[in-house]
Amino acid sequence: MRLDERLINIIPSDRQVMLQKTEFYAFFHFTVNTFTGTEWGYGTESPEIFNPVQMDADQWIHSIKAAGMKGAILTCKHHDGFCLWPSKYTNHSVKYSPYGNGKGDIVKEVSDACKKAGLKFGIYLSPWDRNQETYGQGKTYDDYFVAQLTELLTGYGDIFSVWFDGACGEGPNGKKQVYDWQRYYDTVRNYMPDACISVSGPDVRWCGNEAGDTRPSEWSVVPADLSVAERIAALSQHTDDPSFRQRVISSMEEDLGSRERLAEEQHLIWYPAEVDVSIRPGWFYHPEEDDKVRSLENLIDIYEKSVGGNTTLLLNIPPMPNGQLHEEDVKRLQELGREIHNRYGNNLTEGAEILVKEENEWNAAKSIYKDDYETCYHGNGPKTEFKISWNTPQKISAVILKENILKSQRIEAFEILSMRSGSPVSIYKGTAVGYKKIARFPQIESDILIIQILDSRIEPVLSFIGIYE
């Protein structure tokens, strides 16, 4: 079988398609660290310090919805082992804190707020537990971890993402736990089969940094060994090192899925990337970072390069000790939502004619106006050319291209041109498209755009073209 034919046989699962369509969602880092001012707790913190007296999960969810997010993942338990739900398997939980007089359940409050707002809910559960005395004892600890995972998977409604990282330190006995990943995965599949298992998991891969950095060409069809948990763990953060959060993608990690990279690979999988980044320098709230919230310009740049670069975007917003999001974070989220809407709320193709060149004739391309997979344009070779025209010149700053990923990821190279005085002028050159590509460029005024698909695996299957001011 030829290489291109092998590559296009790799397609996503239903749960992977669901997550890519979710596009943009929130991370909430909240635990005893919020009250001690640390990033990584030690597991020795007293539950007595956890008391968010103005806890308002609805404020959290209202704020992220204003930014255009479609879901939220909560750190139900971080490395310190403190549980935000009243787990019956430990005393290191919200049940033994002053919050709600011992009857509080932050997981329930956030999951209920998501449900009320029509957003998806996900869970983060740290395999590393610095409080649990059985950590490092093999199956005994795995039994504990799976019991807690089961509590979360069975007590809080639908869960769209189960987020594991690979952090692994020494337990009280001086030994590191060898995680039984397959048992963890089987537990998720048993209780929540539609949930994606992310990062240290088989469904969604970590982009490789926490700085919001992205690859110029992001591929979802990659070597199968990228999903091996031990490999992921080796690349994960193992100490609280601030410089780790600023690390960007190295040239060694940049190409994961080109033809050249995959030519000798025998085992391939669909393994899309997720960009995780915090709105502040830290992942947990620190008052000294109130003036260090990422700028609107920086956040929209990350959004366009991640959501618009064939990855999903997981943006962390850390609640304060009082249980609310800081006003600066809320303000920035509102600004971000407005900016995304201003840029991509009005698709100019609705008043345009789109033609596709087939055997030297221009024919109507009616199947790519609507953003879905019910209709799509299936090419007749690796190259295709589209012409978008209007009766009057339009101000244009961005083009969105989307492939029908149910037919795999195929486009290798494309170019956008504008007609000026009867001659085509190049305004953007790109490579991989995948689920979604935002091609942004300095504003032009034109009544004709040409989009050339210059190379594809077998042929392109394009589901949507959008043009924006």
C-alpha angles and dihedrals in degrees: 000000000000117000096248091051091052091049097051091051088071109090136164128263119242090257091053091051089050092054095047089051089052086063101169128036141153137255118207114199107194130150141106087309087072088064098040097045094237132125098213118033124211101225091244096093116120115243085226090081093061108091118131096187095187097039110169116173090172089061090053093051095041089053096051092043088056087059091055097256119152102201148005137227118206126205093236089175127006127191091286089069096232109145121218089205128058096262112190091214100067142030090217096091147095088272089073095045129089091250111116089353088283094311097092124121115184092183091058093046093052095042090049091048090051092049092049092051095044094248129134121252127218137176136225115201117178113223087204110078116182093185100051113095093206092060108123094026097104117224094014090063093040088056088054094047094047090048091056092044089053091052090056095043094050104036108050111049126246117000120197100187135027107195121201127173127199100239110140126173136164122290128219089280092056092250129118119232116247099217117226092222096173091056090051091049092047090052092054093046091049097052103024108022094168094055121104116232104219138204101345087038144076101256110054129021130215113250089229104253144049097224097085091253117153139192120253087228115032116188128195094194104075142147113295093232090071087078096054105122095218091056091049091048091053090057094044127099113270101175133036095263115161091201089063089066090058097047115120132202113287124223088249090062098039102091112053102147118021119128089254092051093049100038095099098032113113098187120051133175140184102250113158123197132247124202112214119189137152126239086225133039091262131050093226125052119274119173091217087067095057089105093045100069110138114264122250089245092055094046095049089048090053090046094051093046095046108033085029093046103058097271134100120242123230108188118191120218111179118213120228124245089265089062099252135103115255116258092240091056091046091049092050092049090052091049091049093051092050092048093050089049093047091051100040107019096092117055110200094201088079088079097034138091114235118199130179125208112237121172090342093308127107112232131179114269100206097158100073103056093084120068101230142086095246089088129027141154114253112198128219099227140355094291129062135166128207128192120202116190138177133195090238131029115273131209105239131185105157145027124201118206123186129186123209094250090191081079092047129252112301117154113102102172139006140169133204120212134184124213112236121175089343095307128103116242121193113238102165139016121194143168126201119028110174120151093351138353123189109199106194125185140158110294117273133183115226143143094207131048124183120203113193120194098206101182136009140167101264093322137336122261104200119187102179145014119191128182121199141186 
